[in-house]
Amino acid sequence: APEVEYVAQELRGKVAEALQSLSERQRQVFILREWRGMSIKETALTLGCSENSVKQHHFRALRELRNQLAEVWEHAQPTTP
């Protein structure tokens, strides 16, 4: 349906925007962990940082994205009667 495609497009745009608002390191960690499916250890090795650092950046990235996307997501949900 066209409205579904519209919402999907809008969400993609908002996700891209939200990713831009992250720090470089948070964005790298998020992409490696969430999109590439890397483990904490693999991510740490790839970025040359500690596993603790990866956990911290991942947590902050998720929190920031959740905050930024919450209103878009609520807006995109079909309202229950």
mmCIF file as gemmi writes it, N, C-alpha and C atoms, coordinates in Angstrom:
data_model
loop_
_atom_site.group_PDB
_atom_site.id
_atom_site.type_symbol
_atom_site.label_atom_id
_atom_site.label_alt_id
_atom_site.label_comp_id
_atom_site.label_asym_id
_atom_site.label_entity_id
_atom_site.label_seq_id
_atom_site.pdbx_PDB_ins_code
_atom_site.Cartn_x
_atom_site.Cartn_y
_atom_site.Cartn_z
_atom_site.occupancy
_atom_site.B_iso_or_equiv
_atom_site.pdbx_formal_charge
_atom_site.auth_seq_id
_atom_site.auth_asym_id
_atom_site.pdbx_PDB_model_num
ATOM 1 N N . ALA Axp A 1 ? 0.844 -1.194 0 1 0 ? 1 A 1
ATOM 2 C CA . ALA Axp A 1 ? 0 0 0 1 0 ? 1 A 1
ATOM 3 C C . ALA Axp A 1 ? 0.885 1.253 0 1 0 ? 1 A 1
ATOM 4 N N . PRO Axp A 2 ? 0.474 2.288 -0.688 1 0 ? 2 A 1
ATOM 5 C CA . PRO Axp A 2 ? 1.299 3.504 -0.77 1 0 ? 2 A 1
ATOM 6 C C . PRO Axp A 2 ? 1.576 4.134 0.592 1 0 ? 2 A 1
ATOM 7 N N . GLU Axp A 3 ? 0.581 4.098 1.507 1 0 ? 3 A 1
ATOM 8 C CA . GLU Axp A 3 ? 0.814 4.741 2.813 1 0 ? 3 A 1
ATOM 9 C C . GLU Axp A 3 ? 1.855 3.984 3.631 1 0 ? 3 A 1
ATOM 10 N N . VAL Axp A 4 ? 1.906 2.667 3.461 1 0 ? 4 A 1
ATOM 11 C CA . VAL Axp A 4 ? 2.919 1.856 4.157 1 0 ? 4 A 1
ATOM 12 C C . VAL Axp A 4 ? 4.305 2.231 3.632 1 0 ? 4 A 1
ATOM 13 N N . GLU Axp A 5 ? 4.414 2.352 2.315 1 0 ? 5 A 1
ATOM 14 C CA . GLU Axp A 5 ? 5.687 2.728 1.691 1 0 ? 5 A 1
ATOM 15 C C . GLU Axp A 5 ? 6.118 4.112 2.161 1 0 ? 5 A 1
ATOM 16 N N . TYR Axp A 6 ? 5.146 5.013 2.284 1 0 ? 6 A 1
ATOM 17 C CA . TYR Axp A 6 ? 5.447 6.369 2.744 1 0 ? 6 A 1
ATOM 18 C C . TYR Axp A 6 ? 6.014 6.349 4.161 1 0 ? 6 A 1
ATOM 19 N N . VAL Axp A 7 ? 5.351 5.604 5.048 1 0 ? 7 A 1
ATOM 20 C CA . VAL Axp A 7 ? 5.799 5.517 6.437 1 0 ? 7 A 1
ATOM 21 C C . VAL Axp A 7 ? 7.188 4.886 6.501 1 0 ? 7 A 1
ATOM 22 N N . ALA Axp A 8 ? 7.407 3.832 5.718 1 0 ? 8 A 1
ATOM 23 C CA . ALA Axp A 8 ? 8.712 3.159 5.689 1 0 ? 8 A 1
ATOM 24 C C . ALA Axp A 8 ? 9.801 4.139 5.252 1 0 ? 8 A 1
ATOM 25 N N . GLN Axp A 9 ? 9.491 4.919 4.23 1 0 ? 9 A 1
ATOM 26 C CA . GLN Axp A 9 ? 10.446 5.912 3.727 1 0 ? 9 A 1
ATOM 27 C C . GLN Axp A 9 ? 10.753 6.969 4.78 1 0 ? 9 A 1
ATOM 28 N N . GLU Axp A 10 ? 9.694 7.423 5.44 1 0 ? 10 A 1
ATOM 29 C CA . GLU Axp A 10 ? 9.848 8.44 6.469 1 0 ? 10 A 1
ATOM 30 C C . GLU Axp A 10 ? 10.699 7.892 7.621 1 0 ? 10 A 1
ATOM 31 N N . LEU Axp A 11 ? 10.439 6.65 8.008 1 0 ? 11 A 1
ATOM 32 C CA . LEU Axp A 11 ? 11.211 6.023 9.086 1 0 ? 11 A 1
ATOM 33 C C . LEU Axp A 11 ? 12.678 5.897 8.698 1 0 ? 11 A 1
ATOM 34 N N . ARG Axp A 12 ? 12.933 5.465 7.467 1 0 ? 12 A 1
ATOM 35 C CA . ARG Axp A 12 ? 14.322 5.346 6.996 1 0 ? 12 A 1
ATOM 36 C C . ARG Axp A 12 ? 15.028 6.69 7.087 1 0 ? 12 A 1
ATOM 37 N N . GLY Axp A 13 ? 14.337 7.746 6.679 1 0 ? 13 A 1
ATOM 38 C CA . GLY Axp A 13 ? 14.903 9.091 6.74 1 0 ? 13 A 1
ATOM 39 C C . GLY Axp A 13 ? 15.22 9.493 8.175 1 0 ? 13 A 1
ATOM 40 N N . LYS Axp A 14 ? 14.29 9.176 9.087 1 0 ? 14 A 1
ATOM 41 C CA . LYS Axp A 14 ? 14.482 9.535 10.495 1 0 ? 14 A 1
ATOM 42 C C . LYS Axp A 14 ? 15.621 8.737 11.115 1 0 ? 14 A 1
ATOM 43 N N . VAL Axp A 15 ? 15.742 7.477 10.731 1 0 ? 15 A 1
ATOM 44 C CA . VAL Axp A 15 ? 16.833 6.638 11.246 1 0 ? 15 A 1
ATOM 45 C C . VAL Axp A 15 ? 18.167 7.224 10.778 1 0 ? 15 A 1
ATOM 46 N N . ALA Axp A 16 ? 18.241 7.583 9.501 1 0 ? 16 A 1
ATOM 47 C CA . ALA Axp A 16 ? 19.465 8.176 8.954 1 0 ? 16 A 1
ATOM 48 C C . ALA Axp A 16 ? 19.799 9.474 9.696 1 0 ? 16 A 1
ATOM 49 N N . GLU Axp A 17 ? 18.783 10.296 9.94 1 0 ? 17 A 1
ATOM 50 C CA . GLU Axp A 17 ? 18.973 11.549 10.677 1 0 ? 17 A 1
ATOM 51 C C . GLU Axp A 17 ? 19.48 11.28 12.088 1 0 ? 17 A 1
ATOM 52 N N . ALA Axp A 18 ? 18.837 10.321 12.76 1 0 ? 18 A 1
ATOM 53 C CA . ALA Axp A 18 ? 19.208 9.985 14.138 1 0 ? 18 A 1
ATOM 54 C C . ALA Axp A 18 ? 20.645 9.467 14.184 1 0 ? 18 A 1
ATOM 55 N N . LEU Axp A 19 ? 21.029 8.656 13.2 1 0 ? 19 A 1
ATOM 56 C CA . LEU Axp A 19 ? 22.405 8.139 13.148 1 0 ? 19 A 1
ATOM 57 C C . LEU Axp A 19 ? 23.408 9.28 13.007 1 0 ? 19 A 1
ATOM 58 N N . GLN Axp A 20 ? 23.03 10.297 12.227 1 0 ? 20 A 1
ATOM 59 C CA . GLN Axp A 20 ? 23.929 11.447 12.043 1 0 ? 20 A 1
ATOM 60 C C . GLN Axp A 20 ? 24.171 12.194 13.348 1 0 ? 20 A 1
ATOM 61 N N . SER Axp A 21 ? 23.208 12.116 14.258 1 0 ? 21 A 1
ATOM 62 C CA . SER Axp A 21 ? 23.329 12.858 15.518 1 0 ? 21 A 1
ATOM 63 C C . SER Axp A 21 ? 24.255 12.156 16.518 1 0 ? 21 A 1
ATOM 64 N N . LEU Axp A 22 ? 24.585 10.894 16.253 1 0 ? 22 A 1
ATOM 65 C CA . LEU Axp A 22 ? 25.481 10.161 17.152 1 0 ? 22 A 1
ATOM 66 C C . LEU Axp A 22 ? 26.92 10.622 16.952 1 0 ? 22 A 1
ATOM 67 N N . SER Axp A 23 ? 27.753 10.368 17.948 1 0 ? 23 A 1
ATOM 68 C CA . SER Axp A 23 ? 29.175 10.628 17.752 1 0 ? 23 A 1
ATOM 69 C C . SER Axp A 23 ? 29.685 9.592 16.745 1 0 ? 23 A 1
ATOM 70 N N . GLU Axp A 24 ? 30.806 9.896 16.125 1 0 ? 24 A 1
ATOM 71 C CA . GLU Axp A 24 ? 31.406 8.999 15.131 1 0 ? 24 A 1
ATOM 72 C C . GLU Axp A 24 ? 31.575 7.584 15.71 1 0 ? 24 A 1
ATOM 73 N N . ARG Axp A 25 ? 32.112 7.501 16.919 1 0 ? 25 A 1
ATOM 74 C CA . ARG Axp A 25 ? 32.385 6.205 17.539 1 0 ? 25 A 1
ATOM 75 C C . ARG Axp A 25 ? 31.084 5.45 17.863 1 0 ? 25 A 1
ATOM 76 N N . GLN Axp A 26 ? 30.087 6.167 18.345 1 0 ? 26 A 1
ATOM 77 C CA . GLN Axp A 26 ? 28.795 5.533 18.631 1 0 ? 26 A 1
ATOM 78 C C . GLN Axp A 26 ? 28.185 4.969 17.36 1 0 ? 26 A 1
ATOM 79 N N . ARG Axp A 27 ? 28.291 5.743 16.276 1 0 ? 27 A 1
ATOM 80 C CA . ARG Axp A 27 ? 27.735 5.305 14.992 1 0 ? 27 A 1
ATOM 81 C C . ARG Axp A 27 ? 28.462 4.054 14.499 1 0 ? 27 A 1
ATOM 82 N N . GLN Axp A 28 ? 29.797 4.062 14.596 1 0 ? 28 A 1
ATOM 83 C CA . GLN Axp A 28 ? 30.583 2.905 14.147 1 0 ? 28 A 1
ATOM 84 C C . GLN Axp A 28 ? 30.203 1.655 14.934 1 0 ? 28 A 1
ATOM 85 N N . VAL Axp A 29 ? 30.135 1.81 16.26 1 0 ? 29 A 1
ATOM 86 C CA . VAL Axp A 29 ? 29.797 0.663 17.119 1 0 ? 29 A 1
ATOM 87 C C . VAL Axp A 29 ? 28.4 0.154 16.786 1 0 ? 29 A 1
ATOM 88 N N . PHE Axp A 30 ? 27.45 1.068 16.652 1 0 ? 30 A 1
ATOM 89 C CA . PHE Axp A 30 ? 26.07 0.682 16.354 1 0 ? 30 A 1
ATOM 90 C C . PHE Axp A 30 ? 26 -0.114 15.044 1 0 ? 30 A 1
ATOM 91 N N . ILE Axp A 31 ? 26.653 0.397 14.008 1 0 ? 31 A 1
ATOM 92 C CA . ILE Axp A 31 ? 26.608 -0.26 12.698 1 0 ? 31 A 1
ATOM 93 C C . ILE Axp A 31 ? 27.255 -1.646 12.749 1 0 ? 31 A 1
ATOM 94 N N . LEU Axp A 32 ? 28.421 -1.734 13.383 1 0 ? 32 A 1
ATOM 95 C CA . LEU Axp A 32 ? 29.107 -3.035 13.456 1 0 ? 32 A 1
ATOM 96 C C . LEU Axp A 32 ? 28.311 -4.049 14.275 1 0 ? 32 A 1
ATOM 97 N N . ARG Axp A 33 ? 27.75 -3.615 15.389 1 0 ? 33 A 1
ATOM 98 C CA . ARG Axp A 33 ? 27.02 -4.524 16.279 1 0 ? 33 A 1
ATOM 99 C C . ARG Axp A 33 ? 25.657 -4.891 15.717 1 0 ? 33 A 1
ATOM 100 N N . GLU Axp A 34 ? 24.88 -3.882 15.294 1 0 ? 34 A 1
ATOM 101 C CA . GLU Axp A 34 ? 23.491 -4.111 14.898 1 0 ? 34 A 1
ATOM 102 C C . GLU Axp A 34 ? 23.336 -4.569 13.448 1 0 ? 34 A 1
ATOM 103 N N . TRP Axp A 35 ? 24.083 -3.953 12.535 1 0 ? 35 A 1
ATOM 104 C CA . TRP Axp A 35 ? 23.888 -4.255 11.117 1 0 ? 35 A 1
ATOM 105 C C . TRP Axp A 35 ? 24.819 -5.34 10.612 1 0 ? 35 A 1
ATOM 106 N N . ARG Axp A 36 ? 26.038 -5.379 11.154 1 0 ? 36 A 1
ATOM 107 C CA . ARG Axp A 36 ? 26.982 -6.405 10.701 1 0 ? 36 A 1
ATOM 108 C C . ARG Axp A 36 ? 26.941 -7.634 11.603 1 0 ? 36 A 1
ATOM 109 N N . GLY Axp A 37 ? 26.275 -7.508 12.75 1 0 ? 37 A 1
ATOM 110 C CA . GLY Axp A 37 ? 26.135 -8.636 13.667 1 0 ? 37 A 1
ATOM 111 C C . GLY Axp A 37 ? 27.428 -9.055 14.35 1 0 ? 37 A 1
ATOM 112 N N . MET Axp A 38 ? 28.359 -8.108 14.5 1 0 ? 38 A 1
ATOM 113 C CA . MET Axp A 38 ? 29.63 -8.434 15.146 1 0 ? 38 A 1
ATOM 114 C C . MET Axp A 38 ? 29.458 -8.575 16.656 1 0 ? 38 A 1
ATOM 115 N N . SER Axp A 39 ? 30.283 -9.406 17.25 1 0 ? 39 A 1
ATOM 116 C CA . SER Axp A 39 ? 30.292 -9.543 18.709 1 0 ? 39 A 1
ATOM 117 C C . SER Axp A 39 ? 30.981 -8.322 19.308 1 0 ? 39 A 1
ATOM 118 N N . ILE Axp A 40 ? 30.876 -8.19 20.631 1 0 ? 40 A 1
ATOM 119 C CA . ILE Axp A 40 ? 31.55 -7.084 21.325 1 0 ? 40 A 1
ATOM 120 C C . ILE Axp A 40 ? 33.053 -7.19 21.089 1 0 ? 40 A 1
ATOM 121 N N . LYS Axp A 41 ? 33.557 -8.408 21.184 1 0 ? 41 A 1
ATOM 122 C CA . LYS Axp A 41 ? 35.003 -8.647 21.006 1 0 ? 41 A 1
ATOM 123 C C . LYS Axp A 41 ? 35.454 -8.256 19.594 1 0 ? 41 A 1
ATOM 124 N N . GLU Axp A 42 ? 34.707 -8.713 18.572 1 0 ? 42 A 1
ATOM 125 C CA . GLU Axp A 42 ? 35.048 -8.386 17.175 1 0 ? 42 A 1
ATOM 126 C C . GLU Axp A 42 ? 35.007 -6.875 16.937 1 0 ? 42 A 1
ATOM 127 N N . THR Axp A 43 ? 33.998 -6.238 17.501 1 0 ? 43 A 1
ATOM 128 C CA . THR Axp A 43 ? 33.849 -4.793 17.335 1 0 ? 43 A 1
ATOM 129 C C . THR Axp A 43 ? 35.032 -4.057 17.964 1 0 ? 43 A 1
ATOM 130 N N . ALA Axp A 44 ? 35.417 -4.492 19.162 1 0 ? 44 A 1
ATOM 131 C CA . ALA Axp A 44 ? 36.552 -3.876 19.862 1 0 ? 44 A 1
ATOM 132 C C . ALA Axp A 44 ? 37.828 -4.026 19.042 1 0 ? 44 A 1
ATOM 133 N N . LEU Axp A 45 ? 38.05 -5.222 18.493 1 0 ? 45 A 1
ATOM 134 C CA . LEU Axp A 45 ? 39.246 -5.472 17.671 1 0 ? 45 A 1
ATOM 135 C C . LEU Axp A 45 ? 39.221 -4.614 16.408 1 0 ? 45 A 1
ATOM 136 N N . THR Axp A 46 ? 38.063 -4.548 15.759 1 0 ? 46 A 1
ATOM 137 C CA . THR Axp A 46 ? 37.924 -3.776 14.524 1 0 ? 46 A 1
ATOM 138 C C . THR Axp A 46 ? 38.21 -2.299 14.747 1 0 ? 46 A 1
ATOM 139 N N . LEU Axp A 47 ? 37.697 -1.759 15.857 1 0 ? 47 A 1
ATOM 140 C CA . LEU Axp A 47 ? 37.835 -0.324 16.123 1 0 ? 47 A 1
ATOM 141 C C . LEU Axp A 47 ? 39.068 0.014 16.954 1 0 ? 47 A 1
ATOM 142 N N . GLY Axp A 48 ? 39.763 -1.015 17.424 1 0 ? 48 A 1
ATOM 143 C CA . GLY Axp A 48 ? 40.962 -0.79 18.223 1 0 ? 48 A 1
ATOM 144 C C . GLY Axp A 48 ? 40.673 -0.121 19.558 1 0 ? 48 A 1
ATOM 145 N N . CYS Axp A 49 ? 39.599 -0.562 20.208 1 0 ? 49 A 1
ATOM 146 C CA . CYS Axp A 49 ? 39.272 -0.024 21.531 1 0 ? 49 A 1
ATOM 147 C C . CYS Axp A 49 ? 38.904 -1.174 22.463 1 0 ? 49 A 1
ATOM 148 N N . SER Axp A 50 ? 38.653 -0.865 23.724 1 0 ? 50 A 1
ATOM 149 C CA . SER Axp A 50 ? 38.345 -1.925 24.691 1 0 ? 50 A 1
ATOM 150 C C . SER Axp A 50 ? 36.902 -2.408 24.531 1 0 ? 50 A 1
ATOM 151 N N . GLU Axp A 51 ? 36.638 -3.615 25.031 1 0 ? 51 A 1
ATOM 152 C CA . GLU Axp A 51 ? 35.278 -4.152 24.981 1 0 ? 51 A 1
ATOM 153 C C . GLU Axp A 51 ? 34.347 -3.296 25.83 1 0 ? 51 A 1
ATOM 154 N N . ASN Axp A 52 ? 34.869 -2.775 26.94 1 0 ? 52 A 1
ATOM 155 C CA . ASN Axp A 52 ? 34.072 -1.89 27.797 1 0 ? 52 A 1
ATOM 156 C C . ASN Axp A 52 ? 33.627 -0.649 27.037 1 0 ? 52 A 1
ATOM 157 N N . SER Axp A 53 ? 34.549 -0.114 26.258 1 0 ? 53 A 1
ATOM 158 C CA . SER Axp A 53 ? 34.268 1.065 25.455 1 0 ? 53 A 1
ATOM 159 C C . SER Axp A 53 ? 33.155 0.752 24.447 1 0 ? 53 A 1
ATOM 160 N N . VAL Axp A 54 ? 33.232 -0.421 23.822 1 0 ? 54 A 1
ATOM 161 C CA . VAL Axp A 54 ? 32.204 -0.84 22.858 1 0 ? 54 A 1
ATOM 162 C C . VAL Axp A 54 ? 30.846 -0.904 23.55 1 0 ? 54 A 1
ATOM 163 N N . LYS Axp A 55 ? 30.795 -1.527 24.728 1 0 ? 55 A 1
ATOM 164 C CA . LYS Axp A 55 ? 29.523 -1.651 25.466 1 0 ? 55 A 1
ATOM 165 C C . LYS Axp A 55 ? 28.941 -0.284 25.779 1 0 ? 55 A 1
ATOM 166 N N . GLN Axp A 56 ? 29.815 0.615 26.218 1 0 ? 56 A 1
ATOM 167 C CA . GLN Axp A 56 ? 29.383 1.96 26.593 1 0 ? 56 A 1
ATOM 168 C C . GLN Axp A 56 ? 28.831 2.733 25.385 1 0 ? 56 A 1
ATOM 169 N N . HIS Axp A 57 ? 29.584 2.7 24.285 1 0 ? 57 A 1
ATOM 170 C CA . HIS Axp A 57 ? 29.146 3.415 23.079 1 0 ? 57 A 1
ATOM 171 C C . HIS Axp A 57 ? 27.864 2.806 22.516 1 0 ? 57 A 1
ATOM 172 N N . HIS Axp A 58 ? 27.748 1.492 22.567 1 0 ? 58 A 1
ATOM 173 C CA . HIS Axp A 58 ? 26.556 0.805 22.059 1 0 ? 58 A 1
ATOM 174 C C . HIS Axp A 58 ? 25.339 1.223 22.88 1 0 ? 58 A 1
ATOM 175 N N . PHE Axp A 59 ? 25.492 1.2 24.197 1 0 ? 59 A 1
ATOM 176 C CA . PHE Axp A 59 ? 24.399 1.588 25.088 1 0 ? 59 A 1
ATOM 177 C C . PHE Axp A 59 ? 23.955 3.024 24.812 1 0 ? 59 A 1
ATOM 178 N N . ARG Axp A 60 ? 24.927 3.924 24.711 1 0 ? 60 A 1
ATOM 179 C CA . ARG Axp A 60 ? 24.597 5.338 24.469 1 0 ? 60 A 1
ATOM 180 C C . ARG Axp A 60 ? 23.947 5.547 23.111 1 0 ? 60 A 1
ATOM 181 N N . ALA Axp A 61 ? 24.445 4.827 22.107 1 0 ? 61 A 1
ATOM 182 C CA . ALA Axp A 61 ? 23.865 4.933 20.756 1 0 ? 61 A 1
ATOM 183 C C . ALA Axp A 61 ? 22.41 4.467 20.774 1 0 ? 61 A 1
ATOM 184 N N . LEU Axp A 62 ? 22.157 3.326 21.407 1 0 ? 62 A 1
ATOM 185 C CA . LEU Axp A 62 ? 20.788 2.803 21.461 1 0 ? 62 A 1
ATOM 186 C C . LEU Axp A 62 ? 19.862 3.761 22.208 1 0 ? 62 A 1
ATOM 187 N N . ARG Axp A 63 ? 20.353 4.307 23.317 1 0 ? 63 A 1
ATOM 188 C CA . ARG Axp A 63 ? 19.536 5.23 24.115 1 0 ? 63 A 1
ATOM 189 C C . ARG Axp A 63 ? 19.191 6.47 23.295 1 0 ? 63 A 1
ATOM 190 N N . GLU Axp A 64 ? 20.183 7.01 22.612 1 0 ? 64 A 1
ATOM 191 C CA . GLU Axp A 64 ? 19.983 8.209 21.793 1 0 ? 64 A 1
ATOM 192 C C . GLU Axp A 64 ? 19.007 7.943 20.639 1 0 ? 64 A 1
ATOM 193 N N . LEU Axp A 65 ? 19.197 6.815 19.951 1 0 ? 65 A 1
ATOM 194 C CA . LEU Axp A 65 ? 18.312 6.476 18.835 1 0 ? 65 A 1
ATOM 195 C C . LEU Axp A 65 ? 16.887 6.25 19.327 1 0 ? 65 A 1
ATOM 196 N N . ARG Axp A 66 ? 16.768 5.572 20.469 1 0 ? 66 A 1
ATOM 197 C CA . ARG Axp A 66 ? 15.439 5.311 21.036 1 0 ? 66 A 1
ATOM 198 C C . ARG Axp A 66 ? 14.738 6.631 21.335 1 0 ? 66 A 1
ATOM 199 N N . ASN Axp A 67 ? 15.457 7.558 21.947 1 0 ? 67 A 1
ATOM 200 C CA . ASN Axp A 67 ? 14.877 8.869 22.259 1 0 ? 67 A 1
ATOM 201 C C . ASN Axp A 67 ? 14.435 9.588 20.998 1 0 ? 67 A 1
ATOM 202 N N . GLN Axp A 68 ? 15.314 9.622 20.023 1 0 ? 68 A 1
ATOM 203 C CA . GLN Axp A 68 ? 15.031 10.363 18.795 1 0 ? 68 A 1
ATOM 204 C C . GLN Axp A 68 ? 13.908 9.746 17.987 1 0 ? 68 A 1
ATOM 205 N N . LEU Axp A 69 ? 13.821 8.422 18.003 1 0 ? 69 A 1
ATOM 206 C CA . LEU Axp A 69 ? 12.853 7.751 17.136 1 0 ? 69 A 1
ATOM 207 C C . LEU Axp A 69 ? 11.528 7.46 17.823 1 0 ? 69 A 1
ATOM 208 N N . ALA Axp A 70 ? 11.469 7.651 19.137 1 0 ? 70 A 1
ATOM 209 C CA . ALA Axp A 70 ? 10.252 7.313 19.879 1 0 ? 70 A 1
ATOM 210 C C . ALA Axp A 70 ? 9.02 8.017 19.306 1 0 ? 70 A 1
ATOM 211 N N . GLU Axp A 71 ? 9.134 9.326 19.069 1 0 ? 71 A 1
ATOM 212 C CA . GLU Axp A 71 ? 7.956 10.063 18.612 1 0 ? 71 A 1
ATOM 213 C C . GLU Axp A 71 ? 7.583 9.68 17.178 1 0 ? 71 A 1
ATOM 214 N N . VAL Axp A 72 ? 8.58 9.43 16.342 1 0 ? 72 A 1
ATOM 215 C CA . VAL Axp A 72 ? 8.31 9.005 14.964 1 0 ? 72 A 1
ATOM 216 C C . VAL Axp A 72 ? 7.608 7.654 14.994 1 0 ? 72 A 1
ATOM 217 N N . TRP Axp A 73 ? 8.128 6.776 15.839 1 0 ? 73 A 1
ATOM 218 C CA . TRP Axp A 73 ? 7.589 5.421 15.916 1 0 ? 73 A 1
ATOM 219 C C . TRP Axp A 73 ? 6.143 5.452 16.39 1 0 ? 73 A 1
ATOM 220 N N . GLU Axp A 74 ? 5.883 6.221 17.446 1 0 ? 74 A 1
ATOM 221 C CA . GLU Axp A 74 ? 4.509 6.33 17.959 1 0 ? 74 A 1
ATOM 222 C C . GLU Axp A 74 ? 3.595 6.888 16.881 1 0 ? 74 A 1
ATOM 223 N N . HIS Axp A 75 ? 4.107 7.852 16.152 1 0 ? 75 A 1
ATOM 224 C CA . HIS Axp A 75 ? 3.34 8.483 15.076 1 0 ? 75 A 1
ATOM 225 C C . HIS Axp A 75 ? 3.026 7.474 13.971 1 0 ? 75 A 1
ATOM 226 N N . ALA Axp A 76 ? 3.943 6.536 13.742 1 0 ? 76 A 1
ATOM 227 C CA . ALA Axp A 76 ? 3.792 5.577 12.643 1 0 ? 76 A 1
ATOM 228 C C . ALA Axp A 76 ? 2.897 4.388 13.019 1 0 ? 76 A 1
ATOM 229 N N . GLN Axp A 77 ? 2.705 4.165 14.306 1 0 ? 77 A 1
ATOM 230 C CA . GLN Axp A 77 ? 1.887 3.027 14.731 1 0 ? 77 A 1
ATOM 231 C C . GLN Axp A 77 ? 0.418 3.267 14.406 1 0 ? 77 A 1
ATOM 232 N N . PRO Axp A 78 ? -0.25 2.219 13.932 1 0 ? 78 A 1
ATOM 233 C CA . PRO Axp A 78 ? -1.696 2.382 13.731 1 0 ? 78 A 1
ATOM 234 C C . PRO Axp A 78 ? -2.355 2.554 15.099 1 0 ? 78 A 1
ATOM 235 N N . THR Axp A 79 ? -3.295 3.485 15.2 1 0 ? 79 A 1
ATOM 236 C CA . THR Axp A 79 ? -3.936 3.713 16.487 1 0 ? 79 A 1
ATOM 237 C C . THR Axp A 79 ? -4.983 2.632 16.71 1 0 ? 79 A 1
ATOM 238 N N . THR Axp A 80 ? -5.007 2.127 17.943 1 0 ? 80 A 1
ATOM 239 C CA . THR Axp A 80 ? -5.985 1.08 18.254 1 0 ? 80 A 1
ATOM 240 C C . THR Axp A 80 ? -7.296 1.74 18.636 1 0 ? 80 A 1
ATOM 241 N N . PRO Axp A 81 ? -8.398 1.217 18.135 1 0 ? 81 A 1
ATOM 242 C CA . PRO Axp A 81 ? -9.705 1.851 18.395 1 0 ? 81 A 1
ATOM 243 C C . PRO Axp A 81 ? -10.081 1.753 19.878 1 0 ? 81 A 1
